[in-house]
């Protein structure tokens, strides 16, 4: 028996891309809804647990209202509209998604809105969602389709806070490197819809959510800031986040005032698990980063790579995560690699903005990996890819970056200083110069980020 893997840069990059795209395909929101929803023409059946087909919810609801929020809203809506008979809907559905993912969906009002920073379109959409929720009656079902990005797409600030103040506050958190869970904790305590707000407005109607997770660990209260589930966090937790990053004094006065009054018990908390409103509320987790990581690993194996899970919860500062990964790769390389190796990870790193450049966490991770590989003298052929499964990394048109052992040379040949660009948080310019931007376009899904590192032995062995 013999085996070989072509180790040219071109084939290595093609393999890395194939592994990444397999992860995205596994998070296809249209198919995920189709797997969990069925109808016989009158009765609707919902699968509650992907791991246990026997756990279902079945009912003859008088009317159904469909509300979809997030980057996968259109695909999820399309699947639901194809399954549920038209006569059961109380009104046309609504799908709120980012502008790049807007497509027409039958019997659905599709609204494009701002992400990662909210805008007026999102505010208008949030008001419309609230109106639909408050109309719901007992015996009716609100079917909520939730995917990543939903938190920013439907901003509905509490009365004391303006949209501009909420945007400023979100920007503060993004710039200091706060995690998505921390950002969503704050968002929930500044919003009427998040932190169980959907269920609170819709009670006593039934509410079921199909949830496509973009949060590592799949904490439901953090996905799109948990509009349909209880919220364990408090106003005091939100204040503590600002203090931890030393930015409390920069927070707008009205935001500070609201959070402080909430921490004193003068403003109603977000909905908690013991709230009776949740007695008619259920949810199904239909897709996640873990599912996509497993699909990426399977594809890498099919392509002939010896495959390992590097990290299922990759997090922390992107520059730091890159250096740690390079050190691990060098150790493997120094110990001798007898077979081509694929290391796969899933997660969501952060970036502390200190410069004025352009990029996102995946682009910064890729650029930092290339620089760390040079610094630590990672030998041989390698390819590293880091990409967002939604196809958009930060405020750019790239999904992330894909670098190899020659990337820094290409950057310098383009008269670029990669270290200076990294210091300025300008990974986009660096990767654009070396033709290392990962461009997929909007994917219509979002289950956080995927990373792939391909390592090759110096000499490809042949087994006879």
N, C-alpha and C positions, 0 to 999 in steps of 0.2 A: 504494500500500500504506500502511496506517496501523497504528499500534500504540499501546496504552495499558495502563497498569497502575493499578488502583485504589489510591490511596495513603492511604486512611483508616487510622487506627490499627488498627481491627478487622480489616481485610483483610490488613494487613501482619503482624499477629500470627498470623493464620490461615496465611499463607504460610510464615512462619518455622517454625511448628509442623509443617506438612506436610513441609518439607524435613528437619527433625529426625527425624520419624517414618519417613521413607524410609530414612534411615541405619540406624535400628533394624531395620526390616524386612529390610534386606540382611544383617543378622547373625542371622537366624532360625536357631537351633541345630538345630531339627528338620529343616529342609530341607537344612542344611549336611551333616548326617550322611547323609541320604538320597542326596545327590549322590556320596558317597564310599564307600558300603558296599553290597554286593549279595551274593546267595546263590542257588545253583541247587537248594537243598534239602540239600546235603551240603558242597559246597565254598564257602568264603567268599572273596570278592574285595574287596580294599581298595585304593582309589586313594591313591597316596603323594604326588602332586603335582598341585595344582589346575591348574597351567599346562601340564601334560604328561600327558594321559589315558593314555599308553602306559606310564607308570610305575605298576605295580600289584604288590600282594602277594597271592598266592592260595595257599590251603592247605586240607588236610583234617585239621583239628585234632581230636583225640579228644574234647576237652571245651573249652568256652569259659566264662570267668568275666567278668561285666560289672561294672565299678566306675566310677561317675560321681561327680565332685566339682565343685562350683562352682554359680554362680547359674543356669546353664543345664542343670544335671544332669538334671532331670526330662524336659525336652523332648528332650535328646539320648538319654536312656535309652529313651524311648517310640519314637523312630525306630529304634534298634538292635533293640529287642524285636520290632518289626514285620517286620524283615528277616531276622533269624537264627532258624532253626527251633528250636522249644522243646526238642527232644530233644538239642540240642548243648550246652545249658547244664549246667554242673556243679552249680550251685546258683542260687537266686534272685539276681537282680542287686541291687546296692545303689546308691542315689543319695543323696548328701549335699548339701543345698542350704540356702540361708538360709530363714528361716521364711516370708517373704513369697512365695516361689516354690514352696512345697510343694504338689504335686498327686499324686493317685494314679496309679501306673503299673503296668500288668499285670506280674505275676511279678517285682516289684521291691520291695525293702524301702526305703522312702523315709524319710530322717531329716532333720528340720529342726535347724539348729544356728546358733550365734551368728556374726554378722559385722557390723562389722569386727573386733570383739573376740571371741576364742574363748570357748566355755563348756563345761560338763560334757557336754552332748549331743554336741558336736563331738569331745570326747575319747573318749567311748564309741564313736562312729562310727569314729574313727581306729583304735581297738583292733580293731574288727570287720574293717575293711579289712586291717589287718596280718595278722589270722588267715586271711582268705581268700587273701592273697598267699603266705603260708608253706605253705599246703596245695597250691599249684600244682605240677604234675609236668611233667617233660619231655614234649614233644609236645602240651601244652595251650597255649591262648592266653588271656592276660589282656587284655581289651579295656578300655582306660581312656579315659573321656570327660572331658576337662579343660576347665574354663572359669573365668573370672575369679571371684575370691573363694575359690577352693579352698584357698588357703594358710591362711586363718583358720578355715575350716570343719572341717578335720581336724587339730587340734593333737595332736601326739604328742611331748611334750618328752622329751629324753634323761633317763635315770634320775636324774641329779643335780639336776634342775630341776623345780619344781612348775608346775602350770598357772597358778597365781596369779602366780608370778614371771615367767612368759612373758607373761602379760597386761600386767603392770606394765611390762615391757620394751617391748612393742609400743606401749603408750600413750606412753611417753617419746619414741619415734621419731615417732609420729603428731603429737604436740604440737609438736615442734621443726621440723616441715616436711620431714622426710626423704622422699625419693622412694620410689615403690613398689619400684624395683629395690634401693634401699638397705635398705628394711625386709625384703624377701625374702632378701637376702644374710644378714642376721642370723637370720631365721627358719630358713633352711636349716641353720645351724650350731648350732641348738638343738633340732633335730627328728630323729626316726628315719625319717620318711617322705619328707621333702623332699630336694632335691638328689640325685635318683636313687634315693631310698630304696625306692620301689616296685619298681624293677628288681632291686635288691640282695636284697630279700626274696623275690621271685618266681623268681629264677634256680634252675634252668636253663630254666624255661618261657619261651615267647615272650611278649613284651609289645608291644602296639601302642597308641599314643595318638592319638585325634582331639582336636586342640587348637583351642579358640576363644580367640583372643588378646585380652586386655584390656591388653596392654603395648605402648606405643608403640615401634615398631621391631621388634616381634615376636621379641624375644630369648627363645627357648624355655625357657631355664633360669630365667627370671624369672616366667613365667606359672604361677600357683599354686605358685610356688617350685620349679618343675621336678621333680615327683616321678618322672618317667620318662626324664629326659635328664641328661647329664653336667653337672656344676657347675664352672665355671672359677674361682669365688671361693674364698677361703680364710678360715680363722679370723682371720688377721691383717687381712684386708680388713674383717671384721665389727668388730673392735676399732677400726680406723681411722675407721669411720663414727661411732661414739660420740665419739671424740676430736675429729672435725671439727665436731661440733655442741656440744662442750664439756659433754657429759652423762655421760661415763664414770664419774664419781664417784657418780652417781645410780643406776647400774645395780645390781641386787641382787647380793649377794656371790656366791651360787652361780653366777649367770650369768657374772659376771666370771671366777670361778675356772675354769669350764668353757672359756670362750673362751681364756683365757690358757694353760691346759694344752694345748688344741688347737693354739695357735700355736707351742708348744714341741715339737709332734710326739708328745705323750703320749696323744692321743686320735685315733682314725681320722678322716681327712678325709672330706668328702662325695665321692661317686663322681665320678671324673674320666674324660675321654674315652678314655683308653687302658685303662680297666678292661675286662676280658674279659666282664663281665656284660652289656655293651651289644651283644655280637655277635648276640643274639637280640632286639634291641629296635629298633623303628622308630616313626615318627610322621608324622602329616599335619596341616598347618596348614589348618583348614577355614574360618576366618573371622577378620577382623581389623578394626582401626580404619580402615585404608587402604581396604578394600573398602566400608565404610560411608560414609566421606568421599566416595568416588567416586559412590556412589548418591545422596548428598545433593546433590552438584554437578549430577548429571544431572536431578534433580527440579527444582532451582532454574532450570535452563535451560528445562525444559518449562513452567514457570510464567511464562516470559517475561523472566527476569532475565538481564542480562549477568553472567556468573559468573566468579569467580576463586578459586583456592585461596589462602587467606591464610597458613596454616601447617599442615603435616602433622605437626608435632611440637611443638605448643603446650605449653610447660612453664614452670617457674619459679614464683615467688610470684604468686598470683592478682591481687593489687593491682597489682603491677608489670606483669604481662601485660595487664591491662585498660588501663592508661595508655598503654602502647606501641601498643595497637590503636587507641585513640582518636586518638592523634597521627597514625597512618597514615590513619585515616578522614578526619580534618580536612584532611590534605594532599590527598587525593582530592577532597574537597568543594570546597576552595579552588581547585583546578585546573579545576573545573567538571565536573559529571556530566550527560551528555546522555541517559543511559538508566538506568533503575533497575538497581541493582547489588547483587549478593549475594556476600558474602565468606564462605567456608566454611573451617572449621578442624577439626582433630582433635588430641587430645592429653590431657594430664592435668597440671593445675597443682597447686600445693601451697599450704597455708595454715600459717603459723606462729601458733599459738594464743597470744594474749597477753591475751585477755579471757575472760569467763565466759558469753558468749552461745551461741546455737545456730545451726547452719548447716552448709554444706559448701563445697567448693572452687568448685563451679559457682554456688551462690548468692552467694558472696563475689565471684566474678568479675563476675557480673551487676550487683550493687550497686556495686562499684568502677567498672565501666564507666559507669554512670549518673552517678556523682559526677565522674568524670574528664571526661565529655562536657560537664558544666556548667562545670567549671573551665577547660577549653580552648575553650569556646564552640563546640561542634560544632553547626552550624546545620542547619535543615531537619528533615525527618521521617526517623526511623530506628527500627529495632527490633533489639535484640540478645538472642539466646538462647544460654544455655549449659546443657547438660544431660548427666547421666550416662545412658549407654545402658541401664543396668540399672534405671532408674527410681527410684533412691534415691541421694541426695546426702548423704554423711556420715550422722550419726545422726538423720536426719529422714525424714518421709514424702514429701518433695518430690524430684523428679528434678533440679531446678536452678531457674533463674530466667529470666524473659523481661521485659526492660525496654524502655522507649521514651522519647521526648523529654519525656513528661509524668509519668514515674514519680516523680521527686523531688517534684513538686507534690502528687501523690496522697499520698505519705508525710507531707508536712508538713500536709496537710489532715486526716490521721489523728492529728495531734499527735505525730508522730515526728521525731526528729533523725537523718537518714540517716548523716551523718558520724560521730556519736557511736556509732551502732549498728555501723557498720563497724569503728570502733576497738575495739569490744567483741566483735568476731567474732560479731555477732548479726544476720547477714544475713537469717535466717529471719523474724525479727520485722519487719524493714524491708519485705521483699518481701510478707509476708502483709498488712501494712497497706496497701500499694499495689495489692493483688490481682495481684501479679506472680510468685507462686510457680508453677513448672512442675510440674504434678501429672499423672503418667501411670500411677501404680501400678507394681508390679513387672512388668518386661517379659519375664522369662525368659531374657534374654541379657545379655552384658556384654562390650563391646569398647571400654572407656574412655569418653571424653567427646567430644561434638560441640558445635561453636559455629557460629552463623549470625548475620551482621550484614547487615541490609538497609538500603541507603542510597537515598534518593530525590532526584531533581533538584528544584529549587525550582519549575520549570515543566515539566510533562510535555509533551515535544515531540510533534507529529503529523507524520508523513511521508506525503506524498501521491505 
